[in-house]
Amino acid sequence: MLGITLGYHRLFTHRSFKCALPLKIIFGICGCMAAQGPIYFWAACHRHHHQCSDHEGDPHSPHSFGKGFVGALRGWWHAHTGWMFNHEPENYRRLVPDLILDRRLSFIDRHYFLWIVLGLLLPATAAAFVTRTWTGFFAGLLWGGFIRIFLVHHSTWSINSVCHLFGSSPFDTKDESRNNAFCALLTFGEGWHNNHHAFPSSARHGLHWWQADFVFKVILALRFFGLAWDILEPTPEQIKSALGR
């Protein structure tokens, strides 16, 4: 989950903070292990989404399938999963030129399937080592591999679907992004999606004390140990000004 939320999203796509090189590599590999696509693909799709959120060209908006229950259901399915079946390749040179120039990220991106396999074998091997049985191996593969991928997929995909359909919109972001506390709980803070669309480059998505944002707490912990710096977040004045629009 942190590979996607902290690595793919806040670090690589939005460059909301900087971190030590070993951590950058670890978060990149962990993001690949989530099996949601290579770094370039994921970041390009998300930057494209922000450029035209809920308007023409948005890769996964749920708001172009008609009105009523059927239209909402079709839109939810498209935003949650369906868009990946007919998605046209992004222009990486236009959308992620900064990431392409990073040789280490390029290496991680090129070996995407290797990291997926490693992400399946590590928990399986660990469980086999502890139990010293083949049953343990397959239990580790199931729970630490396939079920882990399934849960991370549907939790983070809910940001595309649920968080553009249900929740509150305190900021006028000219789209249908919503804050959804349940999705925020599942995704360690990503569910404060309207906040994120109001301040895309912010490393902090939970802008108020009651908005739990575990990912941001991890970033602050990294800063405490000197492993992260240049952390971007809006000032109280900027938040107040945006709320007053």
NUKOLMAR-525773 format. One record per residue: residue in one letter; x, y, z of N, C-alpha, C, O in turn. Coordinates in steps of 0.05 Angstrom, whole numbers, padded with zeros to 5 digits, always signed. Each point is the difference from the previous one (the first is absolute). Layout:
N
AXYZXYZXYZXYZ...
This chain:
245
M+00017-00024+00000-00017+00024+00000+00017+00025+00000-00005+00019-00015L+00026-00019+00031+00018+00023+00001+00015+00004-00026+00007+00022-00008G-00001-00045-00006+00013+00002-00026-00016+00016-00019+00011+00015-00017I-00038-00018+00018-00017+00016-00018-00006+00028+00011+00004+00019-00014T-00012-00018+00039-00009+00026+00011+00023+00020+00004-00002+00023-00007L+00023-00033+00020+00023+00017+00006+00019+00002-00024+00010+00021-00007G-00005-00045-00005+00020-00001-00022-00011+00010-00026+00007+00022-00010Y-00024-00038-00003-00011+00007-00026-00014+00027+00000+00004+00016-00018H-00021-00011+00038-00017+00023+00000+00014+00026+00009+00005+00018-00016R+00002-00017+00042+00009+00025+00011+00029+00006-00007+00008+00023-00004L+00009-00044+00001+00028+00005-00006+00005+00003-00030+00011+00020-00008F-00019-00040-00008+00007+00001-00028-00019+00017-00017+00009+00016-00016T-00035-00019+00020-00019+00015-00017-00001+00029+00007+00001+00017-00018H-00003-00010+00043-00004+00028+00008+00025+00013+00012+00000+00024+00005R+00021-00040-00001+00025+00012+00009-00004+00017+00025+00011+00022+00002S-00027-00032+00016-00008+00017+00023+00021-00001+00023-00003+00015+00019F+00023-00031-00022+00023+00000+00019+00023-00013-00014-00002-00012-00021K+00025+00014+00034+00024-00014-00010+00010-00019+00022-00005+00005+00024C+00018-00026-00032+00010-00019+00020+00026-00012-00009+00009+00004-00022A+00004-00018+00041+00025-00013-00005-00002-00021-00023-00021-00013-00003L+00042+00011-00012+00000-00018-00023-00008-00029+00006-00017-00011-00014P+00027-00001+00035-00008-00028+00006-00030-00002+00005-00013-00020-00009L+00001+00039+00022-00029+00000+00005-00015+00004-00026-00021-00013-00005K+00031+00030-00013-00012+00004-00026-00002-00026-00015-00020-00006-00013I+00042-00009+00013+00001-00026-00014-00020-00020+00013-00014-00014-00014I+00014+00014+00041-00017-00019+00014-00030+00006-00006-00015-00018-00005F+00008+00043+00007-00028+00007-00006-00008-00005-00029-00023-00008-00005G+00042+00011-00013-00006-00006-00028-00005-00030-00004-00018-00007-00014I+00035-00009+00026-00003-00029-00002-00026-00010+00014-00014-00016-00011C+00009+00027+00035-00025-00007+00014-00025+00008-00016-00020-00014+00000G+00022+00037-00014-00023+00008-00017-00004-00020-00022-00023-00007-00007C+00045-00003-00005-00002-00020-00021-00012-00026+00011-00016-00013-00014M+00022+00006+00038-00010-00024+00013-00030+00000+00004-00013-00020+00003A+00001+00044-00004-00029+00003+00003-00014-00008-00026-00024-00004+00000A+00039+00001-00022-00010-00010-00026-00021+00018-00011-00021-00009-00011Q+00025+00035+00012-00018+00020-00012+00012+00013-00025-00011+00020-00009G+00032-00031+00000+00013+00011-00024+00027+00011+00007+00006+00006+00023P+00012-00004-00043+00026+00012+00005-00002+00029+00008-00021+00013-00002I+00043-00002+00013+00000+00028+00010-00009+00020-00021-00017+00017+00006Y+00028-00019-00030-00006+00020-00021-00030-00001-00007-00013+00021-00002F+00002-00045-00001-00028-00003-00007-00018+00012+00022-00018+00016-00006W+00023-00022+00031-00016+00009+00022+00001+00030+00003-00021+00014+00001A+00045-00003-00001+00003+00029+00003-00012+00015-00024-00012+00021+00004A+00016-00031-00028-00011+00014-00023-00030+00000+00000-00013+00021-00006C+00000-00043+00014-00029-00001+00001-00010+00019+00021-00020+00014-00004H+00033-00012+00027-00009+00017+00021+00004+00030-00007-00017+00016+00006R+00039-00010-00018+00004+00028-00008-00020+00008-00021-00010+00023+00000H+00004-00041-00018-00021+00005-00021-00027+00004+00014-00015+00018-00008H+00009-00034+00028-00025+00003+00015-00002+00028+00012-00022+00013-00002H+00043-00003+00014-00001+00027+00012-00003+00022-00021-00011+00021+00006Q+00022-00025-00029-00002+00020-00021-00029+00005-00010-00007+00022-00008C-00010-00043+00010-00027+00003-00011-00020-00016+00018-00017-00014-00010S+00020+00017+00036-00016-00016+00018-00030+00004-00004-00011+00022+00001D-00003-00044-00007-00029-00001-00004-00009+00016-00024-00023+00008-00002H+00042-00003-00016-00007+00013-00025+00010-00018-00023+00011-00021+00005E-00016+00030-00029+00008-00016-00023+00030-00006+00000+00017+00017+00004G-00011-00043-00007+00028-00008+00000+00008-00013+00026+00021-00013+00001D-00036+00016+00020+00007-00013+00025+00000-00031-00003-00021-00011-00009P+00043-00002+00015+00001-00029-00005-00021-00016+00016-00009-00021-00010H+00001+00030+00033-00018-00017+00017-00021+00016+00015-00005-00005+00024S-00007+00024-00037-00022+00015+00013-00026-00017+00000-00005-00013-00020P-00010+00012+00042-00025-00015+00000-00024+00017-00009-00023-00009+00002H+00028+00032-00013-00022+00019-00005-00007+00005-00030-00008+00022-00007S+00011-00042-00009-00007+00004-00029-00016-00024-00010+00002-00008-00023F-00019-00003+00041-00015-00024-00008-00030+00003+00005-00014-00020+00003G+00005+00045-00003-00028+00004+00002-00009+00004+00029+00016-00004+00019K-00041+00011-00015-00011+00005+00026-00015-00025+00011-00003-00020-00014G-00006+00022+00039-00014-00021+00012+00017-00022+00011+00025+00001-00002F-00038-00022+00013+00015-00021+00013+00018-00016-00019+00023-00006+00006V-00034+00000-00030+00015-00015-00020+00025+00016-00009+00022-00012-00003G-00026+00038-00002+00023+00016-00009+00021+00002+00022+00024-00001-00006A-00033+00003+00031+00019+00002+00022+00015-00027+00004+00024+00000+00005L-00038-00022-00009+00013-00026+00003+00020-00005-00023+00022-00009+00005R-00029+00017-00029+00018-00003-00023+00025+00018+00005+00022-00008-00006G-00027+00032+00016+00022+00019+00005+00018-00011+00022+00025+00002-00002W-00037-00013+00023+00017-00011+00022+00017-00023-00011+00024-00001+00006W-00035-00017-00022+00015-00022-00010+00023+00010-00018+00022-00010+00002H-00028+00029-00019+00021+00011-00018+00023+00012+00017+00023-00005-00006A-00030+00022+00026+00021+00013+00015+00015-00019+00018+00024+00004+00005H-00037-00025+00004+00012-00019+00019+00019-00020-00014+00022-00005+00009T-00032-00006-00031+00015-00021-00014-00001+00002-00030+00020-00004-00014G-00044+00010+00003-00005-00003-00029+00018+00016-00018+00006-00009-00022W+00003+00033+00032+00016+00017-00018+00026-00013-00009+00011+00007-00021M-00001-00026+00037+00026-00013-00007-00002-00018-00024+00020-00007-00012F-00045-00002+00005-00003-00019-00022+00000+00014-00027+00004-00013-00021N-00008+00040+00020+00000+00013-00026+00017+00026+00001-00005+00019-00015H+00024-00018+00034+00016+00024+00004+00021+00003-00022+00014-00019-00006E-00013+00042-00006+00020+00006-00020+00027+00008+00013-00001+00014+00020P+00023-00024-00030+00026+00006+00013+00005+00030+00003-00007+00016-00018E+00018-00009+00040+00007+00028+00005+00026+00008-00014+00016-00017-00007N-00013+00043+00003+00024+00011-00012+00020+00005+00023-00002+00021+00013Y+00020-00039-00008+00018+00002+00023+00018+00025-00003+00006+00013+00020R+00003-00007-00044+00018+00022-00003-00013+00027+00006+00013+00019+00009R-00039-00018-00012-00015+00024+00007-00008+00001+00029+00001+00022+00012L-00008-00045+00000-00012+00000+00026+00021-00006+00023-00003+00010+00022V+00023-00026-00028+00019-00007+00021+00029+00004-00009+00016-00018+00005P-00009+00040-00018+00028+00003-00010+00020+00000+00023+00023-00009-00003D-00031+00019+00026+00018+00001+00023+00007-00028+00010+00023-00005+00009L-00042-00013-00009+00004-00027+00009+00017-00016-00020+00017-00016+00008I-00021+00021-00033+00015-00014-00021+00030+00005+00002+00016-00017-00006L-00009+00041+00015+00028+00008+00002+00014-00013+00023+00025+00001+00002D-00040-00013+00017+00012-00012+00023+00008-00029-00006-00018-00017-00004R+00043+00012+00002+00010-00027-00009-00008-00022+00019-00006-00022-00008R+00004+00028+00034-00007-00021+00019-00029-00007-00002-00008-00023+00001L-00009+00043-00005-00029-00005-00004-00004-00015-00026-00017-00018-00002S+00033+00025-00018-00002-00014-00026+00006-00030+00003-00013-00017-00012F+00033+00011+00028+00007-00028+00005-00022-00015+00014-00008-00022-00007I-00004+00035+00028-00022-00012+00014-00024-00004-00018-00013-00021+00001D+00007+00041-00018-00023-00001-00018+00004-00023-00020-00020-00014-00006R+00043+00011-00005+00005-00021-00021-00002-00028+00012-00007-00018-00015H+00012+00015+00041-00001-00027+00012-00025-00003+00017+00000-00015+00020Y-00021+00028-00028-00026-00001+00014-00009-00028+00007-00007-00005+00023F+00007-00013-00042-00010-00027+00005+00018-00016+00020-00010-00018+00014L+00035+00024-00014+00018-00012+00019-00008+00006+00028+00000-00017+00018W-00007+00043-00013-00008+00008+00027-00027-00012+00008-00004-00006+00024I-00014+00002-00043-00025-00014+00007+00005-00028+00009-00010-00009+00020V+00027-00005-00035+00007-00028+00008+00013-00001+00027-00006-00017+00017L+00024+00036-00013+00014+00002+00026-00020+00005+00023+00003-00010+00022G-00022+00028-00028-00021+00006+00020-00017-00023+00007-00012-00001+00022L+00010-00019-00040-00015-00024+00006+00017-00020+00015-00009-00014+00018L+00034+00012-00026+00018-00021+00011+00010+00007+00028+00004-00018+00016L+00000+00044-00010+00010+00007+00027-00018-00009+00022+00010-00014+00019P-00036+00021-00019-00017-00010+00022-00003-00030+00000-00002-00013+00022A+00002+00001-00045-00003-00030-00002+00025-00013+00013-00002-00019+00015T+00025+00030-00022+00025-00012+00010+00003+00005+00030+00009-00018+00015A-00018+00042-00006+00002+00006+00029-00018-00019+00016+00008-00011+00021A-00033+00006-00032-00018-00018+00014+00010-00029+00000-00003-00014+00019A+00016+00006-00041+00011-00026-00002+00023-00004+00020+00004-00021+00012F+00012+00042-00009+00023-00001+00018-00010-00003+00029+00012-00015+00016V-00033+00030-00009-00011-00001+00027-00013-00027+00006+00005-00012+00021T-00021+00002-00040-00015-00025+00005+00015-00025-00009-00006-00022+00009R+00025+00026-00027+00016-00022-00012-00019-00021-00013+00005-00024+00001T-00025+00035-00015-00019-00017-00014-00008+00013-00026+00002+00024-00004W-00011-00041-00015-00010+00010-00026-00027+00014+00005-00007+00019-00014T-00007-00028+00035-00026+00013+00006+00005+00029+00008-00015+00018-00008G+00036-00013+00023+00008+00027+00007+00007+00016-00024-00007+00024-00002F+00022-00036-00016+00008+00014-00025-00025+00010-00015-00002+00023-00007F-00018-00041+00003-00023+00008-00016-00019+00019+00016-00014+00016-00012A+00014-00019+00039-00015+00019+00016+00012+00028-00002-00014+00020-00002G+00041-00018+00003+00014+00025-00003-00005+00012-00028-00004+00024-00002L+00004-00041-00018-00005+00009-00027-00028+00011-00003-00005+00020-00013L-00014-00034+00026-00028+00009-00002-00005+00026+00015-00010+00019-00012W+00017-00018+00038-00006+00023+00016+00019+00023-00004-00009+00024-00002G+00035-00030+00001+00019+00022-00004+00004+00008-00029+00012+00020-00006G-00023-00037-00012+00002+00006-00029-00026+00008-00012-00005+00024-00004F-00011-00044-00003-00024+00006-00016-00022+00015+00015-00011+00019-00011I+00006-00026+00036-00021+00015+00015+00010+00028+00007-00016+00019-00001R+00042-00017+00007+00011+00027+00004-00003+00018-00024-00008+00023+00002I+00014-00033-00026-00004+00015-00025-00029+00007-00004-00006+00023-00007F-00012-00042+00012-00029+00005-00004-00009+00022+00018-00015+00018-00009L+00022-00018+00035-00009+00020+00019+00011+00028-00007-00014+00020+00001V+00040-00019-00008+00012+00025-00007-00012+00012-00025-00006+00023-00002H+00001-00041-00018-00013+00009-00025-00027+00014+00006-00004+00023-00008H-00013-00037+00022-00027+00010+00003-00002+00024+00019-00018+00016-00001S+00037-00015+00020+00001+00023+00018+00008+00025-00015-00013+00021+00002T+00035-00023-00017+00010+00024-00015-00017+00006-00024-00003+00024-00007W-00009-00044-00006-00018+00006-00023-00025+00015+00010-00012+00014-00016S+00005-00017+00041-00023+00014+00010+00004+00030+00000-00020+00015+00001I+00045-00006-00002+00005+00029-00002-00010+00011-00027-00012+00021-00001N+00016-00037-00020-00010+00008-00027-00030-00001-00001-00012+00017-00013S+00000-00036+00026-00029-00005-00003-00016+00013+00022-00014+00019-00004V+00016-00030+00028-00016+00009+00023+00006+00030+00006-00019+00015+00005C+00044-00007-00005+00007+00027+00007-00006+00021-00022+00007+00023+00003H-00020-00032-00024-00010+00019-00020-00031-00003-00002-00012+00011-00018L+00001-00025+00038-00029-00004+00001-00012+00007+00027-00022+00012+00001F+00035-00020+00021-00011+00002+00026+00019+00015+00019+00024-00007+00001G-00035+00026+00014+00016+00014+00020-00005+00030-00001-00018+00009-00013S+00035+00005+00027-00002+00029+00002+00020+00014-00018+00021-00011-00006S-00028+00035-00002+00018+00016-00017+00003+00029+00011-00013+00018-00010P+00028-00015+00031+00003+00027+00012+00014+00020-00018-00003+00024+00003F+00020-00034-00022+00014+00017-00018-00013-00001-00028-00007-00021-00010D+00005+00045-00003-00011+00001-00027+00023-00006-00019+00015+00018-00007T-00013-00043-00001+00023-00008-00017-00008-00003-00030+00016-00009-00016K-00041+00016+00010-00010-00001-00028-00002-00029-00010+00001-00004-00024D-00003-00015+00042-00004-00028-00008-00017-00013+00022-00012+00014+00017E+00010-00040-00018-00018-00014+00019+00016-00015+00022-00010-00020+00011S+00035+00028-00006+00015-00013+00021-00013+00004+00027-00010+00022+00006R+00011-00043+00011-00013+00001+00026+00019-00010+00022+00018-00017-00005N-00022+00027+00029+00012-00011+00023-00017-00023+00011-00024+00004+00005N+00036-00027-00001-00015-00023+00010+00017-00013+00022+00021-00012-00005A-00032+00013+00030+00015-00009+00023+00005-00030-00001+00022-00009+00008F-00041-00007-00018+00004-00029-00001+00022-00007-00019+00017-00016+00006C-00016+00029-00030+00021-00005-00019+00027+00009+00011+00021-00012-00005A-00021+00034+00021+00024+00010+00012+00011-00021+00019+00025-00004+00002L-00042-00009+00013+00008-00020+00019+00013-00024-00014+00020-00010+00008L-00033+00002-00031+00011-00023-00015+00027+00005-00013+00016-00018-00003T-00012+00043-00005+00024+00007-00016+00020+00017+00015+00018+00012-00012F-00020-00011+00038+00020+00014+00017+00000+00030-00005+00020+00013+00005G-00043-00002-00014-00001+00029-00003-00007+00010-00028-00005+00024-00004E+00005-00041-00016-00005+00008-00027-00029+00009-00005-00006+00014-00019G-00012-00023+00037-00028+00006-00004-00008+00029+00004-00023+00007-00006W+00041+00010+00016-00006+00028+00002+00005+00013-00028+00018+00016-00003H-00034-00026-00016+00006+00005-00028-00006+00028-00009+00014+00011-00017N-00035+00001+00028-00005+00028-00007+00022+00018+00010+00008+00019-00014N+00002-00025+00037+00023+00015+00010+00024-00003-00019+00014+00020-00006H-00010-00044-00003+00022-00005-00018-00003+00015-00027+00020+00011-00010H-00044-00010-00001-00004+00014-00024+00002+00030+00003+00006+00015-00018A-00011-00005+00042+00003+00028+00006+00029+00008+00002+00008+00022-00008F+00009-00041+00018+00029+00005+00004+00015-00025-00010+00010-00015+00016P-00009+00011-00042+00012-00025-00011+00029-00005+00008+00007-00023+00003S+00009+00043+00001+00028-00004+00006+00005-00003+00029+00023-00004+00008S-00044+00005+00009+00004-00003+00029+00005-00029+00008-00013-00018-00009A+00033+00015+00026+00006-00027+00011-00021-00007+00021-00002-00023+00008R-00013+00043+00001-00020-00004+00021-00028+00001-00012-00007+00020-00012H-00007-00042+00014-00028-00001-00010-00020+00005+00022-00021+00012-00006G+00026-00022+00030-00018+00006+00022+00006+00028+00011+00019+00002+00016L-00033+00018-00024+00007+00028+00006-00009+00009+00028+00009+00021+00009H-00026-00037+00004-00009+00007+00026+00007-00022+00020+00004-00023-00008W-00004+00030+00034+00010-00019+00019-00017-00026+00001+00010-00021+00007W-00035+00023-00014-00017-00023+00001+00001-00017-00025-00012-00022-00002Q+00027+00031-00018+00003-00015-00025+00025-00017+00001+00022+00010-00007A-00025-00035+00015+00023-00017+00003+00015-00005-00026-00012-00006-00020D+00038+00010+00021+00017-00002-00025+00026-00014+00008+00020+00012+00006F-00021-00039-00005+00023-00016+00009+00024+00004-00019+00022+00000+00010V-00027+00003-00036+00022+00004-00019+00016+00025+00007+00025-00001+00000F-00039+00022+00007+00014+00025+00007+00015-00003+00026+00022+00011+00003K-00032-00027+00016+00014-00005+00025+00026-00015-00006+00021+00005+00013V-00022-00024-00032+00025-00014-00008+00020+00019-00012+00024-00002+00006I-00033+00021-00022+00018+00019-00013+00012+00018+00022+00024+00006-00001L-00040+00002+00021+00011+00016+00022+00020-00016+00016+00021+00011+00009A-00026-00037-00005+00019-00017+00014+00027-00002-00015+00021+00001+00011L-00023-00003-00037+00024-00001-00017+00015+00026+00003+00025+00000+00001R-00039+00023-00001+00014+00026+00004+00014+00001+00027+00022+00010+00002F-00035-00020+00019+00012+00000+00026+00027-00014+00000+00018+00008+00014F-00016-00030-00029+00025-00015-00001+00018+00010-00023+00021-00013-00006G-00028+00036-00006+00017+00011-00021-00001-00014-00026+00018+00003-00017L-00039-00019+00012-00002-00016-00024-00019+00013-00021-00002-00010-00022A-00012+00031+00030-00018+00015-00019+00002+00029+00006+00005+00009+00022W-00009+00007-00043+00002+00029+00002-00016+00014-00022-00012-00014-00017D+00011+00040+00018-00015+00016-00020-00029-00010-00002-00010-00004-00022I-00003+00001+00045-00027-00011+00001-00020+00023-00005+00000+00020+00015L-00016-00023-00035-00018+00021-00008-00027-00004+00014-00011-00022+00001E-00001+00043+00009-00027+00000+00011-00010+00029+00001+00015+00018+00003P-00041-00014-00006-00011+00027-00001+00000+00012+00028-00001-00013+00020T+00004+00039-00020-00001+00015+00025-00029+00003+00010-00018-00003-00016P+00014+00008+00042-00027+00005+00010-00014+00022-00016-00024-00001-00004E+00039+00022-00004-00012+00022-00015-00009-00010-00027-00022+00009-00009Q+00037-00025-00004-00008-00011-00027-00025-00017+00002-00017+00001-00017I+00016-00017+00039-00023-00017+00004-00025+00017+00005-00021-00005-00012K+00024+00024+00029-00023+00018+00006-00009+00015-00025-00024+00003-00004S+00043+00007-00012-00007+00014-00024-00015-00018-00020-00019+00009-00012A+00029-00034+00009-00013-00018-00019-00028-00008+00009-00018-00003-00016L+00014+00001+00043-00027-00007+00010-00019+00023-00004-00024-00004-00002G+00034+00028+00000-00017+00024-00002-00008+00007-00028-00014+00020-00004R+00024-00035-00016-00006+00007-00027-00029-00004-00006-00009+00005-00023
